[in-house]
């Protein structure tokens, strides 16, 4: 009897679809990008089994705040349009903006990149965007995971997840408990749809079949749709240093009507005046082409407001000036009132 396996060649990981050399090449490609994000507290970063980060002595009683998120179906457009340079910033923004609303200074970030077959150039482009987002947020990119899993993803596609950790003084945690009737609701302009509502956006694009080069507010439609999420870290940290901030809401999935209530006590409501800021051209186009009702727009999209900040009326003017000086476009979008029986916690009028 002969051994049927004796004539078979030995198998390697490459035969199974995993390119170890490509993974090593990616690590070398991304090291300079990660290095640009380093902070003094980083003791060991990219390349080890775990990254080491020392809590700065400037914190007397620090509380760690963590967040994780992805980019959602916006990735489908990145695949279709071969636009991989912005989704990394989206990834950072979604987690960093979330931890900011509790008063946390972003400290470090980790990413997870998964694909069926590793394309080093594509992956490096994505990670460059992640590093750019970390620079904008002031946090260090200290590690991550690149997973090559043959058969798990279609050719040319990948998935992303991000993890941010920040710190805030225990006495300075922003939890919305000090919000009172009469407080002012400020809205910081978004850079576009950010990373939410893209299943609906893609449906509208499928229906409209537009020329992606058509002008939308001075830029091609494709650029407006894929524009990376704005990161508000540096301007909001400066604001929190300058004055009391009562509450903040990152306007993500759920739009204006479902995110603002997350920072309000049950007896309060936010009255948002839709006439107090212009609806950006991208959202005008989406609403028209998709025949989307106003209520659905406010529940799905940020409609031009990426972050909400609630301050005392006496501080509203100074807050607007400081945020504008930091590069934000700020609108006085509403006010806090006592909530009536059966009243929604956010009302857009």
C-alpha beads as a LAMMPS data file, in Angstrom:
LAMMPS data file: protein, C-alpha beads

349 atoms
348 bonds

1 atom types
1 bond types

-500.0 500.0 xlo xhi
-500.0 500.0 ylo yhi
-500.0 500.0 zlo zhi

Masses

1 110.0

Atoms # bond

1 1 1 0.000 0.000 0.000
2 1 1 1.362 3.415 -0.915
3 1 1 1.023 6.592 1.190
4 1 1 -1.258 8.885 -0.833
5 1 1 0.171 11.915 0.931
6 1 1 3.807 11.187 0.138
7 1 1 3.654 12.874 -3.261
8 1 1 1.877 15.965 -1.980
9 1 1 4.034 19.079 -1.528
10 1 1 4.335 20.528 1.978
11 1 1 1.821 23.260 2.703
12 1 1 2.673 26.752 3.879
13 1 1 0.649 29.603 5.357
14 1 1 0.975 31.304 1.962
15 1 1 -0.739 28.305 0.343
16 1 1 -3.622 28.900 2.763
17 1 1 -3.866 32.496 1.599
18 1 1 -1.952 34.341 4.318
19 1 1 1.059 36.472 3.374
20 1 1 3.228 36.843 6.476
21 1 1 5.765 38.924 4.553
22 1 1 3.035 41.355 3.503
23 1 1 2.032 41.827 7.145
24 1 1 5.636 42.506 8.099
25 1 1 5.942 44.992 5.234
26 1 1 2.800 46.804 6.426
27 1 1 4.175 47.172 9.956
28 1 1 7.320 48.788 8.561
29 1 1 5.251 51.085 6.328
30 1 1 3.074 52.364 9.158
31 1 1 5.764 52.887 11.809
32 1 1 6.611 56.455 10.612
33 1 1 2.899 57.391 10.619
34 1 1 2.462 56.041 14.138
35 1 1 5.622 57.791 15.303
36 1 1 4.134 61.170 14.338
37 1 1 1.337 60.621 16.862
38 1 1 3.511 59.797 19.865
39 1 1 3.000 61.421 23.266
40 1 1 5.517 61.535 26.135
41 1 1 3.444 59.035 28.110
42 1 1 4.017 56.251 25.550
43 1 1 6.545 53.798 26.994
44 1 1 6.270 51.152 24.280
45 1 1 4.150 51.239 21.157
46 1 1 3.958 49.556 17.752
47 1 1 5.627 46.139 17.485
48 1 1 5.241 44.651 20.933
49 1 1 2.643 42.233 22.243
50 1 1 1.053 45.109 24.131
51 1 1 1.505 48.870 24.211
52 1 1 2.503 50.656 27.409
53 1 1 1.122 54.066 28.345
54 1 1 1.805 55.942 31.567
55 1 1 -0.911 58.195 32.987
56 1 1 0.418 61.745 33.082
57 1 1 1.178 63.254 36.480
58 1 1 -0.942 66.269 35.497
59 1 1 -3.996 64.198 36.465
60 1 1 -4.600 64.182 40.217
61 1 1 -7.569 61.796 40.319
62 1 1 -7.904 60.399 36.798
63 1 1 -10.814 58.360 35.479
64 1 1 -10.251 56.438 32.260
65 1 1 -12.923 56.786 29.569
66 1 1 -13.004 54.296 26.694
67 1 1 -14.894 54.071 23.437
68 1 1 -15.050 51.779 20.437
69 1 1 -16.691 52.108 17.038
70 1 1 -16.361 51.394 13.352
71 1 1 -17.028 53.239 10.115
72 1 1 -20.169 51.383 9.065
73 1 1 -21.334 51.006 5.481
74 1 1 -19.418 54.116 4.433
75 1 1 -16.734 51.512 3.787
76 1 1 -18.789 50.171 0.867
77 1 1 -18.326 53.481 -0.920
78 1 1 -14.604 53.456 -0.141
79 1 1 -14.427 50.063 -1.875
80 1 1 -16.568 51.101 -4.843
81 1 1 -14.771 54.390 -5.405
82 1 1 -11.293 53.168 -4.408
83 1 1 -11.085 55.969 -1.840
84 1 1 -9.200 54.670 1.192
85 1 1 -7.481 57.819 2.440
86 1 1 -10.302 59.232 4.587
87 1 1 -11.928 56.270 6.368
88 1 1 -9.059 56.089 8.871
89 1 1 -9.890 59.569 10.122
90 1 1 -13.544 58.516 10.321
91 1 1 -12.522 55.600 12.512
92 1 1 -10.632 57.769 14.978
93 1 1 -13.302 60.472 15.035
94 1 1 -16.167 58.162 15.910
95 1 1 -14.523 56.932 19.115
96 1 1 -12.629 60.083 20.083
97 1 1 -15.659 62.360 19.730
98 1 1 -17.634 59.921 21.884
99 1 1 -15.227 60.052 24.827
100 1 1 -14.863 63.825 24.524
101 1 1 -18.464 64.390 25.547
102 1 1 -17.686 63.162 29.062
103 1 1 -14.802 65.605 29.335
104 1 1 -12.036 63.132 28.527
105 1 1 -8.750 64.071 26.898
106 1 1 -7.972 61.392 24.270
107 1 1 -4.748 59.611 25.222
108 1 1 -4.251 56.695 22.878
109 1 1 -5.896 54.748 20.079
110 1 1 -5.747 51.201 18.730
111 1 1 -7.121 49.911 15.437
112 1 1 -8.261 46.579 14.035
113 1 1 -7.966 46.033 10.271
114 1 1 -9.355 42.757 8.887
115 1 1 -9.310 41.536 5.295
116 1 1 -9.348 38.389 3.186
117 1 1 -6.074 39.161 1.422
118 1 1 -3.755 41.913 2.581
119 1 1 -3.057 44.658 0.063
120 1 1 -0.188 46.529 1.666
121 1 1 -0.764 49.761 -0.251
122 1 1 -4.469 49.898 0.628
123 1 1 -3.878 49.016 4.268
124 1 1 -1.068 51.555 4.570
125 1 1 -3.315 54.253 3.094
126 1 1 -6.014 53.436 5.649
127 1 1 -3.543 53.504 8.549
128 1 1 -2.098 56.807 7.330
129 1 1 -5.628 58.182 7.686
130 1 1 -5.859 56.717 11.180
131 1 1 -2.586 58.401 12.106
132 1 1 -3.821 61.696 10.668
133 1 1 -6.958 61.390 12.793
134 1 1 -4.851 60.707 15.879
135 1 1 -2.765 63.805 15.183
136 1 1 -5.942 65.890 14.941
137 1 1 -7.174 64.388 18.211
138 1 1 -3.824 64.720 19.988
139 1 1 -3.760 61.033 20.900
140 1 1 -1.111 58.401 20.233
141 1 1 -1.575 55.501 17.829
142 1 1 0.148 52.897 19.982
143 1 1 -0.964 49.589 18.525
144 1 1 -3.466 47.556 16.609
145 1 1 -4.140 44.327 14.800
146 1 1 -4.005 43.445 11.126
147 1 1 -5.914 40.222 10.503
148 1 1 -5.628 38.462 7.150
149 1 1 -8.425 35.878 6.997
150 1 1 -8.841 34.163 3.621
151 1 1 -12.440 33.457 2.720
152 1 1 -13.901 35.850 5.288
153 1 1 -14.129 38.972 3.102
154 1 1 -14.685 39.550 -0.627
155 1 1 -11.649 40.501 -2.691
156 1 1 -10.726 44.150 -2.168
157 1 1 -12.846 44.606 0.968
158 1 1 -11.888 44.992 4.613
159 1 1 -13.386 45.922 7.951
160 1 1 -12.258 48.422 10.554
161 1 1 -12.747 48.874 14.274
162 1 1 -11.182 51.437 16.567
163 1 1 -10.630 51.787 20.281
164 1 1 -9.921 55.076 22.079
165 1 1 -8.934 55.636 25.697
166 1 1 -8.939 59.026 27.385
167 1 1 -8.742 60.427 30.886
168 1 1 -10.653 63.041 32.847
169 1 1 -10.337 64.336 36.386
170 1 1 -13.019 62.638 38.467
171 1 1 -14.283 66.032 39.628
172 1 1 -14.517 67.277 36.013
173 1 1 -16.585 64.486 34.451
174 1 1 -19.323 65.986 32.264
175 1 1 -22.542 64.075 32.882
176 1 1 -25.295 66.605 32.146
177 1 1 -26.479 66.750 35.754
178 1 1 -25.962 70.526 35.962
179 1 1 -28.113 71.295 32.888
180 1 1 -31.041 73.571 33.732
181 1 1 -33.896 75.315 31.897
182 1 1 -32.551 78.442 30.235
183 1 1 -29.230 76.884 29.226
184 1 1 -28.099 77.419 25.652
185 1 1 -27.594 74.693 23.054
186 1 1 -24.698 75.364 20.681
187 1 1 -24.097 73.344 17.537
188 1 1 -20.679 72.791 15.988
189 1 1 -20.766 72.340 12.228
190 1 1 -20.100 68.902 10.791
191 1 1 -17.898 68.213 7.778
192 1 1 -20.630 66.191 6.099
193 1 1 -22.576 63.058 6.951
194 1 1 -19.609 61.888 9.070
195 1 1 -20.037 58.103 9.419
196 1 1 -23.767 57.698 9.926
197 1 1 -26.749 57.115 7.694
198 1 1 -24.714 55.586 4.877
199 1 1 -27.098 52.708 4.239
200 1 1 -29.692 55.354 3.336
201 1 1 -27.126 57.456 1.457
202 1 1 -26.141 54.465 -0.667
203 1 1 -29.816 53.742 -1.363
204 1 1 -30.305 57.340 -2.526
205 1 1 -27.216 57.122 -4.733
206 1 1 -28.535 53.892 -6.268
207 1 1 -31.876 55.540 -7.021
208 1 1 -30.522 58.852 -8.316
209 1 1 -27.537 57.445 -10.252
210 1 1 -25.890 60.893 -10.213
211 1 1 -22.735 62.094 -11.903
212 1 1 -20.321 61.804 -8.958
213 1 1 -18.390 64.782 -10.330
214 1 1 -21.426 67.070 -10.141
215 1 1 -20.989 70.173 -7.995
216 1 1 -22.375 70.027 -4.459
217 1 1 -21.584 73.180 -2.514
218 1 1 -18.382 73.801 -4.444
219 1 1 -17.009 70.241 -4.359
220 1 1 -17.712 67.095 -6.389
221 1 1 -20.560 64.991 -5.003
222 1 1 -18.217 62.065 -4.322
223 1 1 -15.961 64.302 -2.215
224 1 1 -18.929 65.647 -0.256
225 1 1 -20.222 62.141 0.460
226 1 1 -16.866 60.636 1.452
227 1 1 -15.590 63.666 3.437
228 1 1 -14.003 62.487 6.707
229 1 1 -15.637 63.012 10.079
230 1 1 -14.601 66.185 11.874
231 1 1 -12.612 65.697 15.074
232 1 1 -13.511 68.241 17.764
233 1 1 -10.903 67.302 20.383
234 1 1 -8.591 70.291 20.477
235 1 1 -11.288 72.970 20.328
236 1 1 -13.478 71.290 22.950
237 1 1 -10.573 70.625 25.310
238 1 1 -9.701 74.331 25.084
239 1 1 -13.327 75.238 25.833
240 1 1 -13.443 72.921 28.845
241 1 1 -10.283 74.531 30.202
242 1 1 -11.799 77.998 29.838
243 1 1 -15.297 77.576 31.306
244 1 1 -17.822 75.097 32.692
245 1 1 -19.429 72.939 30.032
246 1 1 -22.701 71.406 31.220
247 1 1 -23.222 68.780 28.581
248 1 1 -22.166 67.593 25.140
249 1 1 -23.659 65.208 22.613
250 1 1 -21.864 63.658 19.651
251 1 1 -24.407 63.592 16.828
252 1 1 -24.026 60.108 15.373
253 1 1 -26.562 57.376 14.608
254 1 1 -29.922 58.646 15.776
255 1 1 -29.236 62.167 14.579
256 1 1 -30.251 65.241 16.538
257 1 1 -33.437 63.830 18.025
258 1 1 -31.949 60.729 19.639
259 1 1 -28.486 61.858 20.738
260 1 1 -29.221 65.086 22.640
261 1 1 -31.594 63.293 25.094
262 1 1 -28.691 61.059 26.159
263 1 1 -27.271 63.957 28.210
264 1 1 -30.552 65.354 29.556
265 1 1 -32.387 64.542 32.778
266 1 1 -35.895 63.177 32.299
267 1 1 -37.487 66.511 33.297
268 1 1 -35.723 68.520 30.572
269 1 1 -36.165 68.971 26.850
270 1 1 -34.061 70.627 24.163
271 1 1 -35.921 72.924 21.769
272 1 1 -33.929 73.050 18.540
273 1 1 -34.736 75.764 16.005
274 1 1 -34.031 74.410 12.528
275 1 1 -33.857 77.962 11.140
276 1 1 -30.766 78.775 13.217
277 1 1 -28.271 77.121 10.873
278 1 1 -28.149 76.421 7.137
279 1 1 -28.810 72.899 5.915
280 1 1 -25.585 72.032 4.025
281 1 1 -25.881 71.353 0.280
282 1 1 -25.149 67.630 0.678
283 1 1 -28.144 67.162 2.974
284 1 1 -30.334 69.282 0.719
285 1 1 -29.429 66.987 -2.189
286 1 1 -29.970 63.810 -0.146
287 1 1 -33.362 64.992 1.095
288 1 1 -34.525 65.997 -2.355
289 1 1 -33.303 62.906 -4.219
290 1 1 -34.475 60.512 -1.512
291 1 1 -37.701 62.392 -0.770
292 1 1 -36.751 62.043 2.885
293 1 1 -39.139 63.582 5.410
294 1 1 -37.840 66.224 7.812
295 1 1 -38.367 64.009 10.857
296 1 1 -36.408 61.181 9.218
297 1 1 -33.574 63.582 8.303
298 1 1 -33.310 64.715 11.942
299 1 1 -33.358 61.110 13.185
300 1 1 -30.844 59.665 10.710
301 1 1 -28.394 62.447 9.834
302 1 1 -26.524 65.161 11.715
303 1 1 -27.976 67.705 9.220
304 1 1 -24.843 69.841 9.508
305 1 1 -24.359 69.697 13.300
306 1 1 -21.701 67.200 14.363
307 1 1 -21.430 68.102 18.038
308 1 1 -23.776 69.791 20.506
309 1 1 -22.466 71.778 23.480
310 1 1 -24.718 72.963 26.318
311 1 1 -23.582 75.911 28.434
312 1 1 -25.125 78.458 30.776
313 1 1 -26.695 81.412 28.970
314 1 1 -24.163 83.758 30.599
315 1 1 -21.294 81.792 29.004
316 1 1 -22.798 81.289 25.553
317 1 1 -21.221 84.325 23.896
318 1 1 -17.735 83.620 25.228
319 1 1 -18.064 79.948 24.289
320 1 1 -18.963 80.823 20.716
321 1 1 -16.015 83.204 20.444
322 1 1 -13.562 80.663 21.829
323 1 1 -14.791 77.862 19.603
324 1 1 -14.757 80.092 16.535
325 1 1 -11.182 81.131 17.344
326 1 1 -10.290 77.428 17.483
327 1 1 -11.601 76.954 13.937
328 1 1 -15.147 75.760 14.582
329 1 1 -18.271 77.059 12.896
330 1 1 -20.708 77.539 15.780
331 1 1 -24.474 78.097 15.759
332 1 1 -26.842 78.951 18.605
333 1 1 -29.292 76.173 17.728
334 1 1 -31.591 76.025 20.707
335 1 1 -32.401 76.166 24.398
336 1 1 -33.183 73.903 27.317
337 1 1 -36.697 73.999 28.780
338 1 1 -38.636 72.153 31.437
339 1 1 -40.237 69.086 29.878
340 1 1 -43.988 68.937 29.703
341 1 1 -45.988 65.775 30.201
342 1 1 -45.725 63.535 27.149
343 1 1 -43.222 65.893 25.511
344 1 1 -40.232 64.533 23.586
345 1 1 -36.778 65.262 24.977
346 1 1 -35.642 66.896 21.774
347 1 1 -38.032 68.901 19.645
348 1 1 -36.946 70.331 16.302
349 1 1 -39.150 73.273 15.329

Bonds

1 1 1 2
2 1 2 3
3 1 3 4
4 1 4 5
5 1 5 6
6 1 6 7
7 1 7 8
8 1 8 9
9 1 9 10
10 1 10 11
11 1 11 12
12 1 12 13
13 1 13 14
14 1 14 15
15 1 15 16
16 1 16 17
17 1 17 18
18 1 18 19
19 1 19 20
20 1 20 21
21 1 21 22
22 1 22 23
23 1 23 24
24 1 24 25
25 1 25 26
26 1 26 27
27 1 27 28
28 1 28 29
29 1 29 30
30 1 30 31
31 1 31 32
32 1 32 33
33 1 33 34
34 1 34 35
35 1 35 36
36 1 36 37
37 1 37 38
38 1 38 39
39 1 39 40
40 1 40 41
41 1 41 42
42 1 42 43
43 1 43 44
44 1 44 45
45 1 45 46
46 1 46 47
47 1 47 48
48 1 48 49
49 1 49 50
50 1 50 51
51 1 51 52
52 1 52 53
53 1 53 54
54 1 54 55
55 1 55 56
56 1 56 57
57 1 57 58
58 1 58 59
59 1 59 60
60 1 60 61
61 1 61 62
62 1 62 63
63 1 63 64
64 1 64 65
65 1 65 66
66 1 66 67
67 1 67 68
68 1 68 69
69 1 69 70
70 1 70 71
71 1 71 72
72 1 72 73
73 1 73 74
74 1 74 75
75 1 75 76
76 1 76 77
77 1 77 78
78 1 78 79
79 1 79 80
80 1 80 81
81 1 81 82
82 1 82 83
83 1 83 84
84 1 84 85
85 1 85 86
86 1 86 87
87 1 87 88
88 1 88 89
89 1 89 90
90 1 90 91
91 1 91 92
92 1 92 93
93 1 93 94
94 1 94 95
95 1 95 96
96 1 96 97
97 1 97 98
98 1 98 99
99 1 99 100
100 1 100 101
101 1 101 102
102 1 102 103
103 1 103 104
104 1 104 105
105 1 105 106
106 1 106 107
107 1 107 108
108 1 108 109
109 1 109 110
110 1 110 111
111 1 111 112
112 1 112 113
113 1 113 114
114 1 114 115
115 1 115 116
116 1 116 117
117 1 117 118
118 1 118 119
119 1 119 120
120 1 120 121
121 1 121 122
122 1 122 123
123 1 123 124
124 1 124 125
125 1 125 126
126 1 126 127
127 1 127 128
128 1 128 129
129 1 129 130
130 1 130 131
131 1 131 132
132 1 132 133
133 1 133 134
134 1 134 135
135 1 135 136
136 1 136 137
137 1 137 138
138 1 138 139
139 1 139 140
140 1 140 141
141 1 141 142
142 1 142 143
143 1 143 144
144 1 144 145
145 1 145 146
146 1 146 147
147 1 147 148
148 1 148 149
149 1 149 150
150 1 150 151
151 1 151 152
152 1 152 153
153 1 153 154
154 1 154 155
155 1 155 156
156 1 156 157
157 1 157 158
158 1 158 159
159 1 159 160
160 1 160 161
161 1 161 162
162 1 162 163
163 1 163 164
164 1 164 165
165 1 165 166
166 1 166 167
167 1 167 168
168 1 168 169
169 1 169 170
170 1 170 171
171 1 171 172
172 1 172 173
173 1 173 174
174 1 174 175
175 1 175 176
176 1 176 177
177 1 177 178
178 1 178 179
179 1 179 180
180 1 180 181
181 1 181 182
182 1 182 183
183 1 183 184
184 1 184 185
185 1 185 186
186 1 186 187
187 1 187 188
188 1 188 189
189 1 189 190
190 1 190 191
191 1 191 192
192 1 192 193
193 1 193 194
194 1 194 195
195 1 195 196
196 1 196 197
197 1 197 198
198 1 198 199
199 1 199 200
200 1 200 201
201 1 201 202
202 1 202 203
203 1 203 204
204 1 204 205
205 1 205 206
206 1 206 207
207 1 207 208
208 1 208 209
209 1 209 210
210 1 210 211
211 1 211 212
212 1 212 213
213 1 213 214
214 1 214 215
215 1 215 216
216 1 216 217
217 1 217 218
218 1 218 219
219 1 219 220
220 1 220 221
221 1 221 222
222 1 222 223
223 1 223 224
224 1 224 225
225 1 225 226
226 1 226 227
227 1 227 228
228 1 228 229
229 1 229 230
230 1 230 231
231 1 231 232
232 1 232 233
233 1 233 234
234 1 234 235
235 1 235 236
236 1 236 237
237 1 237 238
238 1 238 239
239 1 239 240
240 1 240 241
241 1 241 242
242 1 242 243
243 1 243 244
244 1 244 245
245 1 245 246
246 1 246 247
247 1 247 248
248 1 248 249
249 1 249 250
250 1 250 251
251 1 251 252
252 1 252 253
253 1 253 254
254 1 254 255
255 1 255 256
256 1 256 257
257 1 257 258
258 1 258 259
259 1 259 260
260 1 260 261
261 1 261 262
262 1 262 263
263 1 263 264
264 1 264 265
265 1 265 266
266 1 266 267
267 1 267 268
268 1 268 269
269 1 269 270
270 1 270 271
271 1 271 272
272 1 272 273
273 1 273 274
274 1 274 275
275 1 275 276
276 1 276 277
277 1 277 278
278 1 278 279
279 1 279 280
280 1 280 281
281 1 281 282
282 1 282 283
283 1 283 284
284 1 284 285
285 1 285 286
286 1 286 287
287 1 287 288
288 1 288 289
289 1 289 290
290 1 290 291
291 1 291 292
292 1 292 293
293 1 293 294
294 1 294 295
295 1 295 296
296 1 296 297
297 1 297 298
298 1 298 299
299 1 299 300
300 1 300 301
301 1 301 302
302 1 302 303
303 1 303 304
304 1 304 305
305 1 305 306
306 1 306 307
307 1 307 308
308 1 308 309
309 1 309 310
310 1 310 311
311 1 311 312
312 1 312 313
313 1 313 314
314 1 314 315
315 1 315 316
316 1 316 317
317 1 317 318
318 1 318 319
319 1 319 320
320 1 320 321
321 1 321 322
322 1 322 323
323 1 323 324
324 1 324 325
325 1 325 326
326 1 326 327
327 1 327 328
328 1 328 329
329 1 329 330
330 1 330 331
331 1 331 332
332 1 332 333
333 1 333 334
334 1 334 335
335 1 335 336
336 1 336 337
337 1 337 338
338 1 338 339
339 1 339 340
340 1 340 341
341 1 341 342
342 1 342 343
343 1 343 344
344 1 344 345
345 1 345 346
346 1 346 347
347 1 347 348
348 1 348 349
